[in-house]
Amino acid sequence: MYTILIADDETEIVELLQLYLEKEYTLLEANSGPEALLLIQNHKIDLAILDIMMPGMDGLQLLKKIRQEYQFPVLFLSAKSQHHDKILGLELGADDYIAKPFNPLEIAARVGALLRRVHQFDAPAVEAKSEQLKLGELTLDRASCLLYRSGEPVTLTSTEYKIVELLMEQPGRVFTRKKIYEAVWEDFYVYEDNSIMVHISNIREKIEQDSKKPEYLKTIRGLGYKFEAPMEK
C-alpha cells in the first residue's frame, strides 16, 4: 500500500482528505513544515500533499528541501489568490497543484494519476519500450527511466520524464497542451492553466545550453510544443 503524507495546518482539510484517501492508502499527517520534514526523513513516502502556507516552514521551503534528496511526486494545495506561489511551486519541482476550496474526489483522482505515473516511471520496462530514444546529444533510456545529455544524467521529476518521453517518441510532431495534459496527467483537459508551460520551462533549464534559445524543445506559437534535433553548426 502506498504511503501518502498530508501536510496542512488546517485540521478540517486533513480530516477531509483522510476520509477520501484512508481506504486506499497509508496516511501520515503533519501540521507544520518541520513536522512534515521529520516524517519524510523517517518514513518511505510515495506521495506528498503539501499546503503552501504552513507554520515553521512553508510548503515552498519544504519542497526545496525535499527535492535535494527525494523525487516522489508532490501535489500542492493553494488558495486561489496564491497564483504566484503555485507557479513557483511547479518551478521548484512540484508535480501538480489544486486550488482551495477543492472537490475531494478530484484530489483522489489526481493522487491516483500521479501514483500511476510514478509506478510506470519506476517499473521495469516491457520489451516494446526497452529501446533508447536518441535525439542529438540526448538519450532517453526507457529501461532505467533516465535521460542523458552527452552521457551525463539529467535529473527529471516523473512528470518531466513523461513529457520528455512523449515528445521524444515522435520528434517533429507538434503536441498541443491538451494532448500533453491528457497523455501525462491521464485526465481530461478542461481549462487553461500555466502548469504545462512551467514544466516545459523546467525541462529546458535542464537540457538546453540556453533555455531562452532552445534547440531541442521548441514552442510552436498558437499550437503547442515539439522535440527536434538541433541543426548542425
trRosetta pair geometry for C-beta under 8 A, 3 or more apart (Angstrom, degrees):
i j d omega theta_ij theta_ji phi_ij phi_ji
1 24 7.6 175 -149 159 101 45
1 25 6.2 158 171 -135 98 39
1 26 5.1 108 114 -22 116 97
2 24 8.0 5 45 137 100 84
2 25 5.1 -42 79 -126 86 98
2 26 7.0 -162 98 30 37 82
2 46 4.1 -98 -160 66 95 160
2 47 6.7 27 163 8 127 104
2 115 5.7 -48 -88 -134 170 140
3 25 6.9 142 -112 179 20 94
3 26 4.5 -33 -104 79 73 108
3 27 7.6 171 -157 -83 61 18
3 28 6.5 32 178 -11 102 108
3 43 6.3 -125 145 154 155 118
3 44 6.2 110 39 91 139 72
3 45 5.7 -104 101 -121 105 43
3 46 5.2 125 52 5 62 96
4 21 6.3 -72 61 165 151 141
4 25 4.7 30 1 150 115 146
4 26 7.2 154 20 79 67 53
4 27 5.5 -25 69 -109 90 67
4 28 7.2 -173 92 28 43 74
4 45 7.5 74 -127 -158 22 82
4 46 6.5 -54 -72 64 59 91
4 47 5.0 -19 -114 72 85 93
4 48 7.2 160 -165 -94 63 30
4 49 6.6 29 173 -6 108 101
4 111 6.8 1 -111 -152 147 132
5 27 7.9 134 -101 -162 23 58
5 28 4.8 -27 -107 73 70 104
5 29 7.8 160 -160 -88 58 23
5 30 6.7 8 -175 3 101 111
5 36 6.2 107 165 -151 130 92
5 39 5.8 145 -122 110 124 132
5 40 6.6 -28 -59 -74 167 82
5 43 7.8 143 -72 80 110 128
5 45 5.0 -21 -19 -132 117 127
5 47 7.4 -164 28 98 71 46
5 48 4.4 -15 65 -115 106 82
5 49 7.0 -170 94 30 57 64
6 14 5.5 136 126 -129 131 81
6 17 5.3 156 -121 98 148 147
6 18 7.4 -113 21 -60 162 76
6 21 7.9 150 -56 57 129 152
6 27 6.2 1 -1 -165 112 106
6 28 7.2 171 24 84 68 50
6 29 5.1 -19 69 -110 98 71
6 30 7.3 174 90 28 50 67
6 48 7.9 175 -77 -160 26 58
6 49 4.9 -6 -114 63 67 110
7 29 7.7 154 -85 -164 42 47
7 30 4.3 -12 -111 69 83 106
7 31 7.7 -151 -155 -63 62 10
7 32 7.7 -66 -165 75 99 13
7 33 7.1 74 175 -96 137 43
7 35 7.6 163 -129 84 100 91
7 36 3.8 10 -104 -91 137 139
7 48 6.7 5 3 -173 111 104
7 49 7.0 175 27 88 66 58
7 50 4.9 0 62 -116 112 67
7 51 6.3 -131 108 20 72 80
7 54 6.4 -19 150 -89 100 160
7 59 7.2 150 99 -101 120 91
7 62 7.1 -127 117 141 164 172
8 13 4.7 -77 129 92 152 130
8 14 5.4 -171 66 -60 106 87
8 17 7.8 118 20 4 140 141
8 31 7.3 -32 90 -123 36 49
8 49 7.5 -31 -33 118 110 96
8 50 7.7 162 -63 -161 74 30
8 51 4.0 99 -111 -24 80 128
8 54 7.0 -121 -126 -90 32 109
8 77 6.5 -4 -92 57 124 145
9 31 4.9 78 -113 -174 65 76
9 32 6.4 50 -83 -76 107 60
9 51 6.8 -114 12 66 72 150
9 53 7.7 -83 30 114 117 75
9 54 5.2 149 -24 -131 110 73
9 55 5.9 86 -86 3 153 94
10 13 4.1 66 88 5 109 112
10 14 6.9 168 89 -11 59 84
10 51 7.2 130 13 -88 99 161
11 14 5.7 -58 -150 38 35 111
11 15 6.1 31 156 -17 70 109
11 31 7.9 -5 -75 -110 72 115
12 15 5.9 -56 -145 39 29 109
12 16 6.3 32 155 -22 64 108
13 16 5.8 -57 -149 35 29 112
13 17 6.4 24 156 -14 64 107
13 51 7.2 81 107 -72 160 129
13 77 7.2 123 -172 155 142 166
13 100 7.6 -46 -106 -113 128 129
14 17 6.0 -59 -150 39 29 108
14 18 6.3 35 151 -24 64 106
14 29 5.3 72 -160 -142 129 127
14 31 7.7 -53 -49 -88 152 78
15 18 5.5 -49 -147 32 32 118
15 19 6.6 41 153 -28 62 102
16 19 5.7 -50 -155 25 31 116
16 20 7.0 8 156 -1 63 108
16 104 5.6 -135 158 -83 101 133
17 20 6.2 -69 -150 46 33 97
17 21 5.6 -2 166 6 72 124
17 27 7.8 152 121 -135 98 141
17 49 6.6 -166 -149 87 156 160
17 104 6.7 -163 -94 -133 49 107
17 107 6.5 -86 -116 130 91 155
18 21 6.4 -78 -129 51 21 91
18 22 5.1 28 -177 -43 68 118
18 27 6.0 176 -115 103 79 171
18 29 7.5 -24 -71 -69 114 129
19 22 7.0 -14 -97 10 10 110
19 104 7.2 -2 76 180 102 163
20 104 4.3 171 -27 157 158 120
20 105 7.0 -135 -147 -77 141 46
20 107 6.7 98 93 75 143 111
20 108 5.1 -111 152 -59 115 121
21 24 6.4 -82 -166 51 52 93
21 25 5.2 -30 168 41 94 116
21 27 6.1 105 105 -76 114 124
21 107 7.7 -70 -57 119 114 110
21 108 6.3 -165 -81 -103 77 89
21 111 6.8 15 -114 61 119 172
22 25 7.0 -85 -118 62 23 69
22 27 5.6 -63 -100 -4 77 131
24 108 8.0 99 32 -152 142 106
25 111 7.6 -79 -33 154 152 139
28 39 5.1 157 151 -173 140 141
28 43 6.2 150 -59 67 161 166
28 45 7.4 -87 38 -102 135 97
30 33 7.9 95 137 -93 130 10
30 35 4.1 170 -153 108 103 102
30 36 3.7 174 85 -73 161 71
30 38 7.9 150 -114 49 132 88
30 39 5.6 -134 -60 1 123 138
31 35 6.0 28 46 49 62 154
31 54 7.6 168 156 -153 42 106
31 55 7.7 3 136 41 81 106
32 35 4.6 91 57 10 84 105
32 36 6.9 -147 93 -8 42 88
32 54 5.5 151 -140 163 44 107
32 55 4.9 -54 -119 74 106 83
32 56 4.2 55 176 25 123 131
32 57 6.9 91 160 35 84 77
33 36 5.7 -58 -148 36 30 112
33 37 6.3 30 157 -20 66 105
33 54 5.0 137 -42 98 83 124
33 55 7.4 -148 8 87 88 39
33 56 4.9 -157 46 90 92 94
33 57 2.7 -128 101 75 146 89
33 58 6.2 -40 -58 -11 139 9
33 59 7.1 -147 -93 -72 104 37
33 61 6.3 26 -158 79 157 107
33 62 4.5 -144 -145 -64 101 116
34 37 5.7 -52 -146 34 33 112
34 38 6.5 35 155 -21 64 104
34 56 4.6 -81 -3 149 106 141
34 57 5.5 118 -44 6 68 118
35 38 5.8 -53 -153 33 32 113
35 39 6.7 32 151 -17 63 104
35 56 7.6 95 -6 59 81 157
36 39 5.7 -56 -154 35 34 111
36 40 6.4 36 150 -21 67 105
36 48 7.4 88 -174 -151 120 128
36 50 7.2 86 -169 -111 165 97
36 54 7.6 17 -6 146 132 167
36 57 8.0 -128 45 76 106 113
36 62 5.9 17 85 -146 130 146
37 40 5.5 -52 -149 34 34 115
37 41 6.4 32 154 -18 66 107
37 57 7.0 11 -22 68 127 154
37 62 6.1 -139 -62 -135 97 94
37 65 6.1 -6 -117 106 123 147
37 66 7.9 -130 -111 -66 80 78
38 41 5.8 -56 -148 37 31 110
38 42 6.3 3 160 1 65 116
39 42 6.2 -76 -143 50 27 95
39 43 5.6 -21 176 21 71 119
39 45 7.4 84 127 -68 92 122
40 43 7.0 -74 -119 54 17 81
40 45 5.5 -43 -122 -8 72 142
40 48 7.4 -11 -90 -80 114 137
40 66 6.6 -97 -159 -107 164 91
40 70 6.8 -108 -178 -15 120 160
45 48 5.9 23 165 -59 137 94
45 70 7.3 28 63 -169 110 154
45 72 5.4 -165 106 56 88 168
46 72 5.8 -173 -172 -145 21 129
46 115 6.6 39 146 -119 118 104
46 118 7.3 160 -176 94 86 153
47 72 5.9 -143 -83 163 36 108
47 73 5.0 -12 -120 70 89 92
47 74 7.5 173 -164 -85 64 32
47 75 6.9 25 174 -2 107 103
47 111 6.3 132 121 -148 158 87
47 114 5.9 107 -122 108 135 127
47 115 6.0 -77 -41 -74 139 92
47 118 7.6 -162 -73 3 99 153
48 66 7.1 -112 27 -121 156 156
48 72 6.6 97 -8 105 91 115
48 73 7.6 -171 31 99 66 51
48 74 5.0 -13 67 -115 99 77
48 75 7.2 -173 94 31 51 68
49 74 8.0 159 -89 -162 25 56
49 75 5.0 -20 -109 72 71 103
49 77 6.4 47 173 -26 91 108
49 107 7.4 40 -123 -164 144 116
49 111 7.4 -41 -65 -89 117 112
50 54 7.7 -82 -172 -20 84 137
50 59 4.2 135 148 -138 114 112
50 62 6.2 -166 -142 84 143 133
50 63 6.7 -173 71 -62 167 96
50 74 6.0 -7 7 -168 119 104
50 75 7.3 155 22 79 69 49
50 76 5.7 -34 72 -111 88 61
50 77 6.8 -164 93 21 37 82
50 94 7.9 -117 49 -112 120 117
51 54 5.4 120 82 -56 102 100
51 59 5.6 -153 97 -55 38 130
51 76 7.8 100 -123 -164 17 65
51 77 4.8 -37 -99 70 63 109
51 78 7.5 141 -156 -79 57 50
52 58 6.1 15 167 175 57 106
52 59 4.2 -96 -115 39 35 128
52 60 6.3 32 -148 -32 86 87
52 76 6.1 44 -59 -169 90 111
52 77 7.1 -139 -9 83 75 57
52 78 4.7 40 -8 -102 129 94
52 79 7.8 -104 45 12 121 75
52 82 5.8 174 66 154 158 159
52 85 5.0 78 -160 148 155 139
52 86 7.7 -85 -62 -72 145 58
52 89 6.8 -96 -97 -65 108 133
53 58 6.0 -31 -118 -133 33 107
53 59 7.2 -32 -12 -1 23 104
53 79 7.7 6 0 -4 126 110
53 82 7.7 -142 -34 -82 105 154
54 57 6.8 -7 92 80 106 52
54 58 5.4 146 43 -125 74 46
54 59 5.9 101 5 -45 112 75
54 62 7.4 11 54 -20 136 136
57 61 4.7 -120 -172 92 87 127
57 62 5.4 111 128 -61 111 86
57 65 7.9 -3 172 0 145 138
58 61 5.2 94 55 13 69 102
58 62 7.0 -131 103 -5 35 93
59 62 5.4 -56 -143 39 33 114
59 63 6.2 39 156 -25 67 103
59 76 6.3 117 149 -131 146 97
59 89 7.0 -3 119 -108 111 121
60 63 5.7 -49 -147 31 30 113
60 64 6.9 37 151 -22 60 99
60 85 6.5 -109 -56 -156 127 94
60 88 6.1 4 -123 117 131 118
60 89 6.1 -109 -98 -87 84 77
60 92 6.4 134 -154 -1 78 164
61 64 5.8 -48 -156 27 34 114
61 65 6.9 28 150 -12 64 104
62 65 5.8 -59 -156 38 36 109
62 66 6.3 39 148 -24 69 105
63 66 5.4 -50 -144 34 35 115
63 67 6.2 28 161 -15 68 107
63 74 6.0 130 -119 152 103 170
63 76 7.9 -23 -69 -81 140 110
63 89 6.3 127 -10 -143 171 78
63 92 4.9 90 116 118 125 130
63 93 6.2 173 168 63 108 95
63 94 6.1 -45 -135 -61 147 90
64 67 6.3 -62 -148 39 25 104
64 68 7.0 37 150 -32 59 100
64 92 6.0 -71 -74 -163 70 128
65 68 5.8 -45 -159 15 36 118
65 69 7.8 -11 160 15 61 101
66 69 7.1 -98 -171 51 32 79
66 70 5.1 -62 -176 57 75 110
66 72 7.8 -85 -180 52 118 87
66 74 6.6 107 104 -68 159 138
66 93 7.7 -158 89 92 101 130
67 70 7.1 -79 -90 63 26 64
67 71 7.7 66 -130 -93 63 53
67 92 6.6 -165 0 159 151 80
67 93 4.3 106 -95 50 143 164
71 155 7.8 -137 -94 -171 125 99
71 157 6.3 -175 -160 -121 90 59
71 158 7.1 121 155 -33 101 85
72 118 7.2 27 -142 -128 61 156
73 95 4.2 -30 -151 4 94 155
73 96 7.5 19 179 11 114 96
73 114 4.4 -171 123 177 164 121
73 115 7.4 -129 35 -70 137 50
73 117 7.4 85 -67 73 146 114
73 118 5.7 -123 -21 -53 115 128
73 157 7.4 98 -103 -178 67 108
73 158 5.9 -57 -71 38 100 128
73 159 7.4 100 -118 -32 105 98
74 89 8.0 -129 116 176 121 105
74 93 7.1 66 33 115 129 81
74 94 4.7 -91 93 -127 108 69
74 95 5.7 138 52 9 56 88
75 94 7.3 107 -110 -171 17 102
75 95 6.5 -47 -73 66 61 95
75 96 5.0 -14 -117 73 81 94
75 97 6.8 155 -170 -97 59 35
75 98 6.8 9 176 3 106 101
75 107 7.7 127 139 -148 150 81
75 110 6.0 114 -125 129 143 124
75 111 6.7 -82 -14 -84 157 71
75 114 6.5 -121 -57 -35 111 162
76 86 6.5 170 100 -127 140 70
76 89 4.6 27 -58 160 161 161
76 94 5.0 -6 -27 -153 113 154
76 96 7.3 -164 25 100 74 46
76 97 3.9 -21 65 -111 101 95
76 98 7.4 168 86 24 58 56
77 97 7.3 178 -74 -159 18 76
77 98 6.2 -23 -108 69 62 82
77 99 7.9 114 -161 -131 56 15
77 100 5.9 58 176 -48 97 102
77 102 7.2 -103 -132 -9 99 141
78 82 4.4 -116 179 76 112 126
78 85 5.8 -179 -138 93 140 112
78 86 5.0 -153 58 -75 159 94
78 89 7.4 -154 -48 -7 139 150
78 97 5.9 -2 12 -175 114 123
78 98 7.8 150 29 79 72 36
78 99 6.0 -48 78 -112 73 60
78 100 6.7 -149 97 5 22 91
79 82 4.9 92 61 -3 79 105
79 99 6.9 43 -175 -160 17 83
79 100 5.2 -43 -93 56 54 106
80 83 7.4 10 171 -58 50 84
80 99 4.8 56 -79 -168 73 135
80 100 7.3 -123 -25 66 72 58
82 85 4.1 -32 171 38 103 121
82 86 6.1 117 112 -30 84 86
83 86 5.7 -53 -152 29 34 114
83 87 6.7 29 154 -14 65 104
84 87 6.0 -58 -154 38 33 108
84 88 6.2 32 151 -18 67 109
85 88 5.5 -54 -143 40 34 113
85 89 6.2 43 154 -27 65 102
86 89 5.6 -51 -153 29 30 115
86 90 6.9 27 151 -15 62 102
86 97 4.9 176 -149 110 99 167
86 99 7.7 -33 -85 -80 145 87
87 90 5.8 -54 -154 35 35 109
87 91 6.4 35 149 -19 66 107
87 194 5.8 -10 -103 96 105 139
87 198 5.8 -169 -153 -86 75 140
88 91 5.4 -55 -149 38 35 115
88 92 6.3 31 153 -19 67 107
89 92 5.8 -59 -148 37 30 108
89 94 4.2 10 151 0 93 143
89 97 6.0 98 86 -73 138 132
90 93 7.9 160 -175 21 28 10
90 94 5.2 -74 -87 61 43 96
90 97 6.8 -91 -56 -15 96 118
90 194 7.7 -178 43 109 157 92
90 195 5.9 -160 -108 -133 152 68
90 198 4.0 66 115 118 132 148
90 199 6.6 -81 178 -56 114 70
90 202 7.5 -128 146 -34 80 132
91 198 5.7 -98 -64 -166 71 112
91 201 7.2 -32 -110 93 89 123
91 202 6.4 180 -136 -75 50 104
93 157 5.6 155 -160 -63 82 132
93 202 7.6 139 -86 -144 55 150
94 97 6.2 46 133 -57 141 95
95 114 5.8 105 113 -129 145 119
95 157 6.0 -160 -85 157 89 136
95 158 6.6 1 -110 59 133 94
95 159 4.6 158 -141 -29 86 130
96 110 5.8 -160 118 -171 153 121
96 114 6.4 -121 9 -76 131 122
96 159 7.4 161 -46 -81 80 146
96 185 7.3 109 -98 -121 128 110
96 195 6.9 26 -127 -149 58 147
97 195 7.1 -167 29 -95 92 119
98 102 5.1 58 143 -111 118 143
98 106 6.6 156 -141 119 144 116
98 107 6.3 -149 62 -90 165 77
98 110 6.3 -142 -49 -14 132 168
99 102 6.5 152 83 -73 46 94
102 106 6.0 -117 177 65 99 119
102 107 5.9 88 128 -49 134 104
103 106 4.3 83 74 -1 96 107
103 107 7.4 -168 94 -8 53 80
104 107 5.2 -45 -151 32 45 117
104 108 6.4 47 150 -20 69 100
105 108 5.6 -49 -149 35 36 113
105 109 6.4 37 150 -19 65 104
106 109 5.6 -53 -148 37 34 112
106 110 6.2 35 153 -19 67 105
107 110 5.8 -56 -147 37 30 110
107 111 6.2 32 154 -20 65 106
108 111 5.8 -53 -147 35 29 113
108 112 6.4 31 154 -19 63 107
109 112 5.8 -55 -149 36 31 112
109 113 6.4 29 154 -18 65 107
109 187 6.8 100 146 -104 117 122
110 113 5.8 -55 -147 37 31 110
110 114 6.3 31 156 -18 66 106
110 187 7.6 -13 -94 -56 65 153
111 114 5.9 -57 -148 37 29 109
111 115 6.3 23 157 -14 65 109
112 115 6.0 -60 -147 39 28 107
112 116 6.3 29 156 -19 65 106
113 116 5.8 -54 -147 36 30 111
113 117 6.3 33 154 -22 63 106
113 185 5.8 34 156 178 145 59
113 186 4.6 -172 -137 62 107 109
113 187 5.9 -42 -88 -41 161 106
114 117 5.6 -55 -151 33 31 114
114 118 6.5 25 154 -14 65 105
114 158 7.6 106 -165 84 74 137
115 118 5.7 -53 -145 39 34 108
115 119 6.1 40 153 -24 66 105
116 119 5.5 -52 -145 35 31 115
116 120 6.4 30 155 -16 64 104
116 186 6.5 -23 80 20 136 164
117 120 5.9 -57 -153 37 29 108
117 121 6.2 33 147 -25 64 109
117 158 5.4 120 128 145 105 123
117 159 7.0 32 148 -82 152 60
117 162 5.9 -57 -158 -50 112 150
117 184 7.2 47 -119 -179 133 65
117 185 8.0 -35 -62 -115 139 30
117 186 7.2 -157 -62 -4 97 120
118 121 5.0 -52 -144 35 36 119
118 122 6.1 19 161 -8 70 108
118 158 4.8 -61 -92 -109 73 165
119 122 6.3 -62 -141 44 26 97
119 123 5.9 35 158 -38 64 110
120 123 5.8 -46 -133 21 27 116
120 162 7.9 67 89 -94 123 113
121 145 5.3 107 -177 -156 66 152
121 158 4.5 -94 -49 -133 166 102
121 161 5.9 95 -129 82 114 145
121 162 7.1 -80 -80 -56 105 94
122 145 6.9 -85 -90 20 31 161
124 143 7.7 -2 -159 -157 66 66
125 129 4.9 -125 -166 95 104 91
125 130 4.7 144 112 -91 124 65
125 142 4.8 102 -111 132 149 93
125 143 4.7 -100 22 -103 133 47
125 145 7.7 171 -57 -49 104 81
126 129 5.5 60 58 29 76 95
126 130 7.1 -117 98 -42 32 90
127 130 5.6 -38 -144 -6 33 123
129 142 4.9 -119 154 154 85 151
130 142 6.1 -148 -129 85 19 109
130 143 5.2 44 -152 -75 75 97
131 142 6.6 36 64 28 43 123
132 139 5.5 -7 180 -170 123 97
132 140 6.5 157 -163 77 66 51
132 141 5.2 -24 -109 -100 96 61
132 142 6.9 -163 -95 7 40 81
132 143 8.0 -48 -69 4 77 97
133 139 7.2 153 80 -158 51 46
133 140 4.2 -3 56 53 102 108
133 142 7.2 75 -8 -36 95 102
133 165 7.4 141 18 -134 152 63
133 168 4.5 104 139 138 144 121
133 169 6.7 -78 -107 -83 148 48
134 138 7.0 160 -153 91 47 60
134 139 5.1 -9 -103 -105 80 76
134 140 7.7 -153 -68 24 38 68
135 138 4.9 -9 66 63 82 107
135 168 5.9 -134 -10 -138 135 98
135 171 5.7 159 -109 -87 131 141
135 216 6.8 106 120 -138 122 107
135 227 6.3 12 169 154 174 115
135 228 7.5 -162 -169 175 127 17
135 229 5.0 -142 -172 -80 80 82
136 215 7.5 109 -106 124 174 116
136 216 6.6 -121 34 -93 142 103
136 229 4.4 157 -48 -144 92 82
136 230 5.2 62 -106 20 149 87
137 149 5.4 49 124 -163 104 72
137 150 4.7 -13 -173 -57 119 76
138 147 6.7 -19 -162 -170 97 98
138 148 7.1 149 -155 82 47 54
138 149 5.6 -22 -96 -99 67 74
138 168 7.4 -122 119 -112 130 133
138 207 6.4 19 -93 -156 126 122
138 216 6.5 72 -19 -122 143 149
139 147 7.3 157 83 -158 49 51
139 148 4.6 -9 59 58 97 103
139 149 7.9 -180 21 -79 71 29
140 146 7.8 178 -152 92 49 40
140 147 5.2 -19 -104 -105 73 78
140 148 7.9 -169 -76 22 29 69
140 164 6.4 175 -97 131 134 111
140 165 6.2 163 177 -98 152 71
140 168 5.4 124 0 92 146 164
141 144 4.8 15 112 40 120 97
141 145 7.3 -63 93 -5 74 13
141 146 5.1 0 54 59 107 83
141 147 7.6 -170 20 -83 72 28
141 148 6.9 43 -12 -7 107 108
142 145 6.7 26 -155 -78 38 53
142 165 7.3 92 -98 -127 97 121
145 161 6.2 32 -178 -170 94 150
146 153 5.6 -49 -176 -132 121 105
146 154 7.9 139 178 48 74 65
147 153 7.2 105 78 -158 52 60
147 154 4.5 -44 95 56 102 109
147 156 5.8 59 18 -15 125 131
147 161 7.0 -160 -26 -117 113 80
147 164 6.1 -19 -82 128 144 160
147 207 7.5 -55 146 -90 137 116
148 151 5.7 -4 173 -131 126 13
148 152 6.2 142 -159 65 79 30
148 153 5.6 -47 -99 -92 75 45
148 154 6.6 172 -107 -1 20 87
149 152 5.7 -30 68 61 72 88
149 154 5.5 64 -7 -49 103 119
149 207 5.9 172 -73 -138 137 72
154 206 5.2 108 -170 159 114 112
154 207 6.1 24 -137 -83 162 80
155 206 7.2 -125 61 -140 62 135
156 160 4.0 -137 -165 93 98 117
156 161 4.5 131 113 -61 132 79
156 164 6.6 -76 -127 3 161 140
156 203 7.4 28 -121 -110 109 83
156 206 6.9 152 -83 116 79 167
157 160 4.7 95 50 8 76 103
157 161 7.0 -137 93 -7 39 87
157 202 7.9 5 14 128 113 147
158 161 5.6 -52 -147 34 32 115
158 162 6.5 31 156 -18 65 105
159 162 6.0 -57 -150 35 30 108
159 163 6.6 29 153 -17 64 106
159 184 6.5 77 -152 169 73 126
159 199 5.9 -94 129 -127 116 138
160 163 5.8 -56 -151 36 33 111
160 164 6.3 30 154 -17 67 108
160 199 6.0 -162 -89 -168 73 97
160 202 6.2 -95 -95 102 127 116
160 203 5.3 168 -152 -81 104 94
160 206 7.6 54 178 29 149 150
161 164 5.8 -59 -148 39 30 109
161 165 6.1 30 155 -20 66 108
162 165 5.7 -51 -142 37 31 113
162 166 6.3 36 157 -23 63 105
162 183 7.6 -179 158 123 107 89
162 184 4.5 131 118 -130 125 95
163 166 5.8 -55 -150 34 29 112
163 167 6.4 15 159 -8 64 110
163 180 6.3 32 -126 -161 92 113
163 184 5.7 1 -71 -89 71 150
163 196 7.9 152 -113 -147 136 82
163 199 5.9 144 -26 137 161 126
163 200 7.3 -131 164 -82 151 66
163 203 6.5 -113 92 -59 128 149
164 167 6.2 -65 -146 43 28 102
164 168 5.8 20 161 -14 68 116
164 203 6.2 174 -69 -139 101 133
164 207 7.9 139 -115 -46 128 152
164 227 7.7 88 -152 -81 59 142
165 168 6.0 -61 -136 42 25 105
165 169 6.4 39 159 -36 61 102
166 169 6.1 -52 -159 16 24 116
166 175 6.8 66 135 -92 114 168
166 180 6.6 141 102 -125 154 73
166 183 5.4 109 -119 119 142 143
166 184 6.5 -88 -26 -63 147 97
167 170 7.3 -90 -163 57 32 72
167 171 7.6 63 153 -94 69 53
167 173 7.9 -158 -146 69 59 88
167 175 6.2 -111 -97 9 85 137
167 217 7.1 52 128 -118 161 89
167 225 6.6 -49 -108 118 136 104
167 226 6.6 165 -156 -154 106 34
167 227 4.0 118 144 -21 105 115
168 171 6.4 5 -148 -64 44 87
168 227 5.2 -50 -82 92 54 169
170 173 4.0 -6 130 16 115 134
171 226 7.4 93 -164 171 46 92
171 227 5.0 -80 -116 97 74 91
171 228 5.4 119 -178 -103 98 50
171 229 6.7 33 -176 -24 150 79
172 226 6.1 11 -167 177 12 132
172 227 7.7 -51 -21 79 36 59
172 228 5.5 79 -76 -96 61 101
173 226 6.0 -179 82 -126 34 108
174 220 5.0 -42 -125 28 127 155
174 223 5.2 -3 167 135 142 127
174 224 5.1 126 171 63 88 105
174 225 7.1 146 -151 70 66 22
174 226 4.7 -62 -92 -56 55 116
175 179 4.7 -125 -164 85 85 124
175 180 5.1 98 139 -57 122 90
175 183 7.9 -60 -158 16 134 141
175 224 5.0 -133 92 143 42 142
175 225 5.7 -28 61 64 88 75
175 226 6.7 141 9 -84 76 62
176 179 4.8 98 53 6 78 99
176 180 7.1 -144 94 -2 42 86
176 223 6.5 -95 -92 171 79 58
176 224 4.1 -124 -99 -67 34 135
177 180 5.7 -57 -148 40 33 111
177 181 6.0 33 157 -21 68 109
177 189 7.0 150 121 -158 82 151
177 192 7.5 61 102 -124 155 76
177 196 5.0 164 -141 58 96 161
177 197 8.0 -23 -108 -47 124 78
177 224 6.0 -158 -29 -117 57 93
178 181 5.9 -56 -144 37 26 109
178 182 6.2 15 163 -11 64 112
178 189 4.3 -163 -133 66 70 154
179 182 6.2 -60 -141 42 26 103
179 183 6.1 21 161 -15 64 114
179 224 7.2 10 38 -131 110 161
180 183 6.1 -66 -146 41 25 106
180 184 5.9 -2 168 2 66 118
180 196 5.7 102 97 -137 134 134
180 224 7.2 164 -19 -162 115 121
180 225 7.1 31 -57 42 143 116
181 184 6.5 -70 -136 48 20 94
181 185 5.2 -18 -176 20 65 123
181 187 7.2 -64 153 69 91 83
181 189 4.2 100 83 -88 138 115
181 196 6.1 -83 -67 -65 91 128
182 185 6.8 -48 -98 56 18 88
182 186 7.3 61 -177 -110 47 18
182 187 6.8 -123 -119 71 56 39
182 188 6.6 16 -106 -117 103 31
182 189 5.4 -85 -49 -21 91 101
183 186 7.7 -8 168 -69 16 55
185 189 7.9 112 54 -76 130 81
193 196 7.8 115 82 6 73 80
194 197 4.9 -63 -163 48 68 118
194 198 5.6 69 139 -28 90 101
195 198 5.9 -58 -150 35 30 109
195 199 6.5 27 155 -16 66 106
196 199 5.7 -56 -149 38 34 110
196 200 6.2 37 152 -21 67 105
197 200 5.7 -53 -149 35 30 114
197 201 6.4 33 151 -21 63 105
198 201 5.5 -51 -149 34 34 114
198 202 6.5 36 151 -21 65 102
199 202 5.6 -50 -148 34 34 113
199 203 6.5 37 152 -21 65 102
200 203 5.7 -53 -151 34 32 112
200 204 6.5 33 152 -20 64 105
200 217 6.5 -177 -164 155 89 134
200 219 7.7 91 155 -78 149 97
200 225 6.0 -143 -120 -94 137 156
201 204 5.7 -55 -151 35 32 113
201 205 6.6 36 151 -23 64 102
201 211 7.2 67 -162 176 66 129
202 205 5.7 -51 -154 29 34 114
202 206 6.7 22 153 -12 64 109
203 206 5.9 -68 -156 40 33 107
203 207 6.1 -8 164 8 73 116
203 217 6.0 99 109 -51 118 170
204 207 6.5 -75 -130 50 27 86
204 208 4.8 -5 -170 3 72 128
204 211 4.1 106 134 -142 105 93
204 214 5.3 -73 -132 -92 117 121
204 217 5.5 -124 -83 63 87 129
205 208 7.3 -27 -78 40 12 95
205 211 5.0 -3 -84 -83 52 149
207 216 5.8 -63 126 49 123 148
207 217 6.9 91 72 -12 129 117
208 211 4.8 132 69 -88 128 52
208 213 7.6 170 172 77 131 53
208 214 4.9 -84 -102 -118 148 71
208 215 6.3 148 -133 23 92 80
208 216 6.3 -146 -85 26 84 100
208 217 7.0 -98 -56 30 115 98
209 215 7.0 30 22 2 99 125
210 213 4.5 16 98 44 120 94
210 214 7.6 -135 89 -68 66 37
211 214 6.5 10 -156 -72 40 86
214 217 5.1 -71 -179 65 144 70
214 218 6.0 -172 98 -83 116 51
214 219 7.7 98 44 -7 135 82
215 230 3.6 8 168 -98 122 116
215 231 7.7 -123 -152 20 103 67
216 227 5.9 -8 168 -148 81 79
216 228 6.9 -176 -152 60 42 48
216 229 7.5 -2 -114 -114 74 25
216 230 6.4 -54 -64 -48 65 91
217 225 6.4 -2 -176 -173 85 115
217 226 7.9 171 -151 86 46 34
217 227 6.0 -23 -97 -99 62 71
218 225 6.7 156 83 -156 49 63
218 226 5.4 -18 62 63 99 80
218 227 7.6 160 18 -98 81 20
218 228 6.2 -3 0 21 125 108
219 224 7.9 -134 -149 132 58 25
219 225 5.9 -36 -103 -100 52 76
220 223 4.2 -33 108 61 110 116
220 224 5.8 8 54 59 103 51
220 225 6.8 -175 13 -89 84 21
220 226 6.1 43 -25 0 118 107
